[in-house]
Amino acid sequence: MNPIIAIVIAIAGLGLGGLIGYLIKQSQVQNKLREQNLKADHIITEAKERAREIEIEAKDNALKITQKTEEELNRRRIELNKEDDRLQKRREELDLRLEKYEERELRLNKRQSSIDKRANEVDQLHSQIVEELQRVSEMTRDEARQVLLVETEKEARADMARIIRQIEGEAREKGNARARELIADAIQRVASEKVAEVTTSVVNLPNEEMKGRIVGRNGRNIRAFEQISGVDVIVDDTPEAVTVSCFDSVRREIARRALSRLVVDGRIHPANIEKFINEEKDQMDVDIIEAGEQAAYDAGVAGLHTEIFKKLGRLKFRTSYGQNQLSHAVETAKIASVIAAELGADVEVAKAGALLHDLGKAMDHNTEGTHAQIGAEFALRHHVNKKVVNIIAAHHHEIEQDSVEAVIVEAADAISGARPGARREDLEQYIKRLRALENIANGHKGVDRSYAIQAGREVRIIVKPNEIDDVEANRMAKNIAQQIEETMQYPGQIRITVIRESRATEYAK
C-alpha cells in the first residue's frame, strides 16, 4: 500500500477517534451537569422548606413572647395597683398620725404653760421659805452652807477612818497569807538545811567497809565525787548508809543513782566516778523527757513542745510539803477537766493550764521572778496557747484572770493541795503543829478545853458559857484564826470552831 494513503488513513482514523472521544466527553459533561442541577434543585427545595419551618417557629416564638410580655405587664400592673393602694393607706395613716401629733403638741404646750406657771410659784415659795429660814435661824445662806459643810466633813472623816481601818485589816490578813505563800515558794525553789527532809537522799551500803572506799585515800574519792556531781556526801555514824545532800533535786538524784551503781560495781576511783555520773546525767535527761511525756499523756494534753516536756519532767523530782509536784500537776489537770466539763467551759484549755500551772517551779533559783511569772514566760516562748499562759500567770492572782478556765484551775490547784492525805509532814513536826494549835486556843480567857482534829485542819474550842457570850465567841474565833495566821506555817487552811453550850437542869420532886 502506498505510504501516503496509509498516512491519510491514519490521520483520518485519529480525527475520527478524537471526534468520538469529544462526543463521549460532551455526553459525560452533560450528564454531570444534569446531576448537579438536580442536586441544586433538591438543596433549594430543602432550603425553602427549612426557611418556611423557621419562619413558622419564629412566628410561634414571637407569639409566645408577646403573650408572656402581656402577662408580665398585667402582673406588674396589678402589683403597681396594690402598691398604690398600700401607699394611699400609708398616706392616710400618716395624715392621721400627724393630726394626733399636732393635737398632742397642743396639749404639751398647754401643759408646759401650766408647768412654767407652777415653777414660778415654786420659785416664789422657795424664796419665801429661804427668807423665813434665815429669819428663824438668824444665819445667812452662806453661813448655813458653811455649817453644813463642816458637819458633812466630820461625818466623812469618821467614815473614812472606819474604811481605812477596815482596808488595813484586810490588807494585813492578805499580806500574812501572801507572805506565807512567798516563803513556801522560796523554800521550794531554794532549799536550805531547814528543810533537810526534801534536800537529802540516803544510799544504803552493803557493809561499813564501803564507807572507807567511798571516802578513798586522803578523801580523794569523795572529793572527786562531790566536785563532779555538785552535791555533798555526808558520811556519819548512820550504820550502812551515807547521805547525799543538795538543794537541786535533779543533781541529787543523779548523784544518788551514780553512787548506788558505784557501790554495786565496787570500783570506786575518780575516773569511774566521772564515767558513772556522766552516764547518769544522760540517762536523767531521757528519764525527764519520758516523765514529762507520760504526765501529758495521763492528763490528756497534746501538742506540747519538747522543751515543755523537759521542764515538766523535772517536777517529778520536786515536792511541796511532801507532795510530788508532777503528780500534783496531773491530779490538778484531771480535777480541772471534770469541773470544766460540769460548767461547760473549755476542757482542753483547763487541762493544759492545770498541767502547766506550776511549770515555773522546775526553774532553778537563778531565774528571777515568781514561779507563776517565769512559768508563763517560758510557756509563751514555746508557743503555748495564750489562754493557757494567762492561767499559769494568774493562778496566784499576780495578774488578772482573763477566763473562767483560770478560775477553775485555781480551784483545782487548791483542791489537789488541800485534800486530806495530799501533803505530809514528818511525825515530830506534825505533833508540834497540833500542840501549837491547842496551846494557842488554850491561851485565851474563858476556854475550857480545845482539840486539834482532822490532821490539824480544824480546831474545836469549848468555852465556858458563864464567861463567854455569843458575841465574844465569834470574836474569839476571829482572834484565834488571826493568831494562827501570824505565828504558824501550814499547808491549806485551818478551820476554827468555837462551841458554847448552855444547860439548865432542874429536878422535879
C-alpha positions as CSV (number, residue, x, y, z in Angstrom):
1,M,0.0,0.0,0.0
2,N,1.1,3.4,-0.8
3,P,2.6,5.1,2.3
4,I,0.8,8.3,1.6
5,I,-2.5,6.6,1.6
6,A,-1.6,4.9,4.9
7,I,-0.7,8.2,6.4
8,V,-4.0,9.7,5.2
9,I,-5.9,6.8,6.6
10,A,-4.1,7.1,9.9
11,I,-4.8,10.8,10.1
12,A,-8.5,10.2,9.3
13,G,-8.6,7.5,12.0
14,L,-7.1,9.8,14.5
15,G,-9.5,12.6,13.6
16,L,-12.4,10.1,13.8
17,G,-11.2,8.9,17.3
18,G,-10.8,12.4,18.5
19,L,-14.3,13.3,17.3
20,I,-15.7,10.2,19.0
21,G,-13.8,11.0,22.2
22,Y,-15.0,14.5,22.1
23,L,-18.6,13.4,21.7
24,I,-18.2,11.0,24.6
25,K,-16.7,13.7,26.8
26,Q,-19.5,16.0,25.9
27,S,-22.0,13.4,26.9
28,Q,-20.4,12.8,30.2
29,V,-20.3,16.6,30.9
30,Q,-24.0,16.8,30.0
31,N,-24.8,14.0,32.4
32,K,-22.8,15.6,35.2
33,L,-24.4,18.9,34.7
34,R,-27.8,17.3,34.8
35,E,-26.9,15.6,38.1
36,Q,-25.6,18.8,39.6
37,N,-28.7,20.7,38.5
38,L,-30.9,18.0,40.2
39,K,-28.8,18.3,43.4
40,A,-29.1,22.1,43.3
41,D,-32.9,21.9,42.8
42,H,-33.1,19.5,45.8
43,I,-31.0,21.8,48.0
44,I,-33.0,24.8,47.1
45,T,-36.2,22.9,47.8
46,E,-34.9,21.8,51.2
47,A,-33.7,25.3,52.0
48,K,-37.2,26.7,51.2
49,E,-38.8,24.1,53.4
50,R,-36.4,24.9,56.2
51,A,-36.9,28.6,55.8
52,R,-40.7,28.1,55.9
53,E,-40.3,26.0,59.2
54,I,-38.0,28.7,60.7
55,E,-40.5,31.4,59.8
56,I,-43.3,29.4,61.4
57,E,-41.2,28.7,64.5
58,A,-40.2,32.4,64.7
59,K,-43.9,33.4,64.5
60,D,-44.7,31.0,67.3
61,N,-41.9,32.3,69.5
62,A,-42.9,35.9,68.8
63,L,-46.5,35.0,69.7
64,K,-45.3,33.3,72.9
65,I,-43.1,36.3,73.8
66,T,-45.9,38.7,73.1
67,Q,-48.2,36.6,75.4
68,K,-45.6,36.4,78.1
69,T,-44.9,40.1,77.9
70,E,-48.6,40.9,78.2
71,E,-48.9,38.5,81.2
72,E,-45.9,40.2,82.8
73,L,-47.4,43.6,82.1
74,N,-50.7,42.6,83.6
75,R,-48.9,41.2,86.7
76,R,-46.8,44.4,87.1
77,R,-49.9,46.5,86.6
78,I,-51.7,44.5,89.4
79,E,-48.7,44.9,91.7
80,L,-48.5,48.6,91.0
81,N,-52.2,48.9,91.8
82,K,-51.6,47.1,95.1
83,E,-48.6,49.2,95.9
84,D,-50.6,52.3,95.0
85,D,-53.3,51.2,97.4
86,R,-50.8,50.5,100.1
87,L,-49.2,53.9,99.6
88,Q,-52.6,55.5,99.7
89,K,-53.4,53.8,103.0
90,R,-50.0,54.7,104.4
91,R,-50.5,58.3,103.4
92,E,-53.9,58.3,105.2
93,E,-52.3,56.7,108.3
94,L,-49.5,59.3,108.2
95,D,-52.0,62.1,107.9
96,L,-54.0,60.7,110.9
97,R,-50.8,60.3,112.9
98,L,-49.8,63.9,112.0
99,E,-53.1,65.1,113.3
100,K,-52.6,63.2,116.5
101,Y,-49.1,64.7,116.9
102,E,-50.5,68.1,116.4
103,E,-53.1,67.5,119.0
104,R,-50.5,66.2,121.4
105,E,-48.2,69.2,120.7
106,L,-51.1,71.5,121.6
107,R,-51.7,69.6,124.8
108,L,-48.0,69.6,125.6
109,N,-47.9,73.4,125.0
110,K,-50.8,73.8,127.4
111,R,-49.1,71.6,129.9
112,Q,-45.8,73.4,129.6
113,S,-47.5,76.6,130.2
114,S,-49.0,75.1,133.4
115,I,-45.6,73.8,134.4
116,D,-44.0,77.1,133.9
117,K,-46.6,78.8,135.9
118,R,-46.2,76.2,138.7
119,A,-42.4,76.6,138.6
120,N,-42.8,80.4,139.1
121,E,-45.0,79.7,142.1
122,V,-42.4,77.2,143.4
123,D,-39.6,79.7,143.0
124,Q,-41.6,82.3,144.8
125,L,-42.4,79.8,147.6
126,H,-38.7,78.8,147.8
127,S,-37.7,82.4,148.2
128,Q,-40.2,82.9,150.9
129,I,-39.0,79.7,152.7
130,V,-35.4,80.7,152.5
131,E,-36.2,84.2,153.9
132,E,-38.2,82.6,156.7
133,L,-35.3,80.1,157.5
134,Q,-32.8,82.9,157.5
135,R,-35.1,84.9,159.9
136,V,-35.6,81.9,162.2
137,S,-32.0,80.6,162.2
138,E,-30.5,84.1,162.3
139,M,-28.0,83.0,159.6
140,T,-27.5,83.9,156.0
141,R,-27.4,81.3,153.3
142,D,-23.6,81.3,153.1
143,E,-23.3,80.9,156.9
144,A,-25.7,77.9,156.8
145,R,-23.8,76.4,153.9
146,Q,-20.5,76.7,155.9
147,V,-22.1,74.9,158.9
148,L,-23.4,72.1,156.7
149,L,-20.0,71.6,155.1
150,V,-18.3,71.4,158.5
151,E,-20.8,68.8,159.7
152,T,-20.5,66.8,156.4
153,E,-16.7,66.9,156.6
154,K,-16.9,65.5,160.2
155,E,-19.1,62.6,159.1
156,A,-17.0,61.9,156.0
157,R,-13.8,61.8,158.1
158,A,-15.4,59.4,160.5
159,D,-16.5,57.1,157.6
160,M,-13.1,57.5,156.0
161,A,-11.3,56.4,159.2
162,R,-13.6,53.4,159.5
163,I,-13.0,52.4,155.9
164,I,-9.2,52.9,156.3
165,R,-9.2,50.6,159.4
166,Q,-11.2,48.0,157.5
167,I,-8.9,48.2,154.5
168,E,-5.8,48.0,156.7
169,G,-7.2,44.9,158.4
170,E,-8.0,43.2,155.1
171,A,-4.5,44.1,153.8
172,R,-2.9,42.7,156.9
173,E,-4.7,39.4,156.6
174,K,-4.0,39.1,152.9
175,G,-0.4,40.2,153.5
176,N,0.1,37.4,156.0
177,A,-1.2,34.8,153.6
178,R,0.9,36.2,150.8
179,A,4.0,36.2,153.0
180,R,3.5,32.5,153.8
181,E,3.0,31.8,150.1
182,L,6.2,33.5,149.2
183,I,8.1,31.7,151.9
184,A,6.7,28.3,150.7
185,D,7.8,29.1,147.1
186,A,11.2,30.3,148.2
187,I,11.7,27.0,150.2
188,Q,10.6,25.0,147.2
189,R,13.0,26.8,144.7
190,V,15.9,27.5,147.0
191,A,16.1,24.8,149.7
192,S,18.3,25.1,152.8
193,E,19.2,23.0,155.8
194,K,15.9,23.9,157.4
195,V,14.1,21.6,155.0
196,A,16.6,18.7,155.1
197,E,13.9,16.1,154.6
198,V,13.4,17.3,151.0
199,T,17.1,18.0,150.2
200,T,18.8,14.7,151.1
201,S,18.8,11.2,149.8
202,V,20.1,8.1,151.6
203,V,22.2,5.5,149.8
204,N,22.3,2.1,151.5
205,L,25.6,0.3,151.7
206,P,26.3,-3.5,151.9
207,N,28.7,-3.0,154.8
208,E,30.7,-0.4,156.8
209,E,33.8,-1.1,154.9
210,M,32.2,0.5,151.8
211,K,32.3,3.9,153.6
212,G,36.1,3.9,153.6
213,R,36.1,3.0,149.9
214,I,33.7,5.9,149.1
215,V,35.9,8.3,151.1
216,G,39.1,6.9,149.4
217,R,42.7,7.5,150.4
218,N,43.0,11.0,151.9
219,G,39.4,11.7,150.9
220,R,40.3,11.5,147.2
221,N,37.2,9.7,146.0
222,I,34.6,11.7,148.0
223,R,36.2,15.0,146.9
224,A,36.1,13.9,143.2
225,F,32.5,12.7,143.6
226,E,31.4,16.0,145.2
227,Q,33.2,18.1,142.7
228,I,31.9,16.3,139.6
229,S,28.3,15.8,140.8
230,G,27.9,19.2,142.7
231,V,26.4,17.6,145.8
232,D,27.6,17.0,149.4
233,V,28.2,13.4,150.6
234,I,27.7,13.0,154.3
235,V,29.4,10.0,155.9
236,D,28.3,9.9,159.5
237,D,27.6,7.3,162.2
238,T,24.5,6.0,160.4
239,P,25.1,2.3,160.0
240,E,25.5,1.0,156.4
241,A,24.3,4.3,154.8
242,V,25.6,7.6,153.5
243,T,23.6,10.7,152.8
244,V,23.6,12.7,149.6
245,S,22.6,16.4,150.2
246,C,21.8,19.0,147.6
247,F,19.2,21.7,147.1
248,D,18.9,20.7,143.4
249,S,16.7,17.6,143.4
250,V,17.8,16.6,139.9
251,R,21.5,16.8,140.7
252,R,20.8,14.9,144.0
253,E,19.0,12.1,142.1
254,I,21.8,11.8,139.6
255,A,24.4,11.6,142.4
256,R,22.3,9.0,144.3
257,R,22.0,6.8,141.2
258,A,25.7,7.1,140.4
259,L,26.7,6.4,143.9
260,S,24.4,3.3,144.1
261,R,26.0,2.0,140.9
262,L,29.5,2.6,142.2
263,V,28.6,0.7,145.4
264,V,27.3,-2.2,143.3
265,D,30.3,-2.1,140.9
266,G,32.8,-1.8,143.7
267,R,35.4,0.0,141.6
268,I,35.4,3.4,143.2
269,H,38.0,5.8,141.8
270,P,37.9,9.3,140.1
271,A,37.8,8.0,136.6
272,N,35.0,5.6,137.2
273,I,33.1,8.2,139.3
274,E,33.2,10.6,136.4
275,K,32.1,7.9,133.9
276,F,29.1,6.8,136.0
277,I,28.0,10.4,136.8
278,N,28.1,11.4,133.1
279,E,26.1,8.3,132.1
280,E,23.5,9.0,134.8
281,K,23.3,12.6,133.6
282,D,22.5,11.4,130.1
283,Q,20.0,8.9,131.4
284,M,18.4,11.5,133.6
285,D,17.8,13.7,130.6
286,V,16.0,10.8,128.9
287,D,14.0,10.0,132.1
288,I,12.9,13.6,132.5
289,I,11.5,13.8,128.9
290,E,9.8,10.5,129.4
291,A,8.3,11.6,132.7
292,G,7.0,14.8,131.1
293,E,5.5,13.0,128.1
294,Q,3.9,10.4,130.4
295,A,2.4,13.2,132.6
296,A,1.0,14.9,129.5
297,Y,-0.5,11.6,128.3
298,D,-2.0,10.9,131.7
299,A,-3.5,14.3,131.8
300,G,-4.8,14.1,128.2
301,V,-2.9,17.2,127.0
302,A,-1.4,17.0,123.5
303,G,0.7,19.3,121.2
304,L,3.3,20.4,123.7
305,H,6.9,21.5,122.8
306,T,9.8,19.2,123.7
307,E,11.3,21.9,126.0
308,I,8.0,21.9,127.8
309,F,8.3,18.2,128.4
310,K,11.8,18.7,129.8
311,K,10.7,21.3,132.3
312,L,7.6,19.3,133.2
313,G,9.6,16.1,133.8
314,R,11.8,17.9,136.3
315,L,8.8,18.3,138.5
316,K,9.0,14.6,139.2
317,F,11.9,15.3,141.5
318,R,10.3,18.3,143.2
319,T,8.0,18.2,146.2
320,S,5.9,20.7,148.2
321,Y,5.1,19.6,151.8
322,G,5.9,16.1,150.7
323,Q,3.5,16.2,147.7
324,N,5.2,15.3,144.4
325,Q,4.8,18.2,142.1
326,L,4.4,16.2,138.8
327,S,1.7,14.0,140.4
328,H,0.1,17.2,141.8
329,A,0.1,18.7,138.2
330,V,-1.6,15.6,136.7
331,E,-4.1,15.4,139.5
332,T,-4.9,19.1,139.1
333,A,-5.4,18.7,135.4
334,K,-7.9,15.8,136.0
335,I,-9.8,17.8,138.6
336,A,-9.9,20.9,136.4
337,S,-11.2,18.8,133.4
338,V,-14.1,17.5,135.5
339,I,-15.0,20.9,136.8
340,A,-14.7,22.5,133.3
341,A,-16.9,19.8,131.8
342,E,-19.6,20.3,134.5
343,L,-19.5,24.1,134.0
344,G,-19.4,24.0,130.2
345,A,-16.0,25.6,130.0
346,D,-13.2,24.7,127.6
347,V,-11.9,21.4,128.9
348,E,-8.7,21.3,126.8
349,V,-7.6,24.7,127.9
350,A,-8.4,23.9,131.6
351,K,-6.4,20.7,131.4
352,A,-3.4,22.3,129.7
353,G,-3.4,25.2,132.2
354,A,-3.7,22.9,135.2
355,L,-0.9,20.6,134.0
356,L,1.5,23.5,133.4
357,H,0.4,25.9,136.3
358,D,3.5,25.1,138.4
359,L,5.9,24.9,135.5
360,G,8.0,27.7,137.0
361,K,8.9,25.5,139.9
362,A,11.1,23.5,137.6
363,M,13.3,26.5,137.0
364,D,16.4,27.0,139.3
365,H,16.8,29.8,141.8
366,N,18.9,31.8,139.3
367,T,15.9,32.7,137.3
368,E,14.3,35.9,138.5
369,G,10.6,36.2,139.2
370,T,7.8,34.2,140.8
371,H,7.2,30.7,139.7
372,A,3.9,31.7,138.1
373,Q,5.6,34.6,136.2
374,I,8.6,32.6,134.9
375,G,6.4,29.6,134.1
376,A,4.1,31.7,131.9
377,E,7.0,33.4,130.1
378,F,8.6,30.0,129.4
379,A,5.3,28.6,128.1
380,L,4.7,31.7,125.9
381,R,8.2,31.4,124.3
382,H,7.3,27.8,123.3
383,H,4.0,28.7,121.6
384,V,1.6,27.6,124.3
385,N,-2.0,28.9,123.9
386,K,-2.3,32.5,125.3
387,K,-5.3,31.5,127.4
388,V,-3.2,28.7,129.0
389,V,-0.4,31.2,129.5
390,N,-2.8,33.5,131.4
391,I,-3.9,30.6,133.6
392,I,-0.3,29.9,134.5
393,A,0.5,33.5,135.3
394,A,-2.8,34.2,137.2
395,H,-3.2,31.1,139.3
396,H,-1.9,33.1,142.3
397,H,-3.7,36.3,141.3
398,E,-0.4,38.0,140.3
399,I,-2.3,39.3,137.2
400,E,-5.9,39.5,136.2
401,Q,-7.7,36.2,135.3
402,D,-9.0,36.5,131.8
403,S,-11.2,33.4,131.6
404,V,-13.4,31.1,133.6
405,E,-10.8,28.3,133.0
406,A,-8.3,30.3,135.0
407,V,-10.7,30.3,138.0
408,I,-11.3,26.6,137.5
409,V,-7.6,25.8,137.6
410,E,-7.1,27.9,140.7
411,A,-9.8,25.9,142.4
412,A,-8.4,22.6,141.2
413,D,-5.0,23.6,142.5
414,A,-6.4,24.3,145.9
415,I,-8.4,21.1,146.0
416,S,-5.4,19.0,145.0
417,G,-3.1,20.6,147.5
418,A,-5.5,20.8,150.4
419,R,-7.3,17.5,150.2
420,P,-6.6,15.1,153.1
421,G,-3.5,12.9,152.5
422,A,-2.2,15.1,149.7
423,R,0.7,16.5,151.7
424,R,2.5,15.2,154.7
425,E,4.9,16.2,157.4
426,D,7.3,14.2,159.5
427,L,5.9,12.9,162.8
428,E,7.8,15.4,165.0
429,Q,6.6,18.5,163.0
430,Y,3.1,17.1,162.9
431,I,2.9,16.7,166.7
432,K,4.4,20.1,167.3
433,R,1.8,21.7,165.0
434,L,-1.1,20.0,166.8
435,R,0.3,21.1,170.2
436,A,0.9,24.6,168.9
437,L,-2.7,24.9,167.7
438,E,-4.1,23.7,171.1
439,N,-1.8,25.9,173.0
440,I,-2.9,29.0,171.0
441,A,-6.5,28.1,171.7
442,N,-6.0,27.4,175.4
443,G,-4.2,30.7,175.9
444,H,-7.4,32.6,175.6
445,K,-9.5,33.5,178.6
446,G,-12.7,31.5,179.0
447,V,-11.5,28.4,177.1
448,D,-12.5,25.2,178.9
449,R,-10.6,22.8,176.5
450,S,-9.6,22.5,172.9
451,Y,-8.9,19.8,170.4
452,A,-6.9,19.8,167.1
453,I,-8.6,17.3,164.8
454,Q,-8.5,16.2,161.1
455,A,-4.7,16.2,161.0
456,G,-4.6,19.8,162.2
457,R,-7.0,21.2,159.7
458,E,-9.6,22.0,162.3
459,V,-9.5,23.3,165.9
460,R,-12.6,22.8,168.1
461,I,-12.7,25.0,171.2
462,I,-15.2,24.5,174.0
463,V,-15.7,27.7,176.1
464,K,-17.2,28.3,179.5
465,P,-20.8,29.6,178.8
466,N,-20.9,31.7,182.0
467,E,-17.8,33.6,181.0
468,I,-18.1,33.8,177.2
469,D,-21.3,35.0,175.4
470,D,-22.2,34.5,171.8
471,V,-20.7,37.8,170.6
472,E,-17.5,37.1,172.5
473,A,-17.4,33.5,171.0
474,N,-17.4,35.0,167.5
475,R,-14.7,37.5,168.4
476,M,-12.6,34.7,170.0
477,A,-12.8,32.6,166.8
478,K,-11.6,35.5,164.7
479,N,-8.7,36.4,167.1
480,I,-7.5,32.7,167.3
481,A,-7.6,32.5,163.5
482,Q,-5.6,35.7,163.2
483,Q,-3.0,34.5,165.8
484,I,-2.6,31.2,164.0
485,E,-2.0,33.0,160.7
486,E,0.6,35.3,162.3
487,T,2.5,32.6,164.2
488,M,2.3,29.4,162.2
489,Q,3.1,27.9,158.8
490,Y,0.9,25.2,157.4
491,P,-0.5,24.0,154.0
492,G,-4.1,24.8,153.1
493,Q,-6.3,26.3,155.7
494,I,-7.4,25.6,159.3
495,R,-11.0,25.8,160.4
496,I,-11.6,27.3,163.9
497,T,-14.9,26.3,165.6
498,V,-15.8,27.8,169.0
499,I,-18.5,25.8,170.8
500,R,-20.6,27.5,173.5
501,E,-23.2,25.3,175.2
502,S,-25.6,26.4,178.0
503,R,-27.6,23.8,180.0
504,A,-30.3,24.4,182.5
505,T,-31.1,21.5,184.9
506,E,-33.8,21.2,187.5
507,Y,-35.3,18.2,189.4
508,A,-39.0,17.6,189.8
509,K,-39.7,16.2,193.3
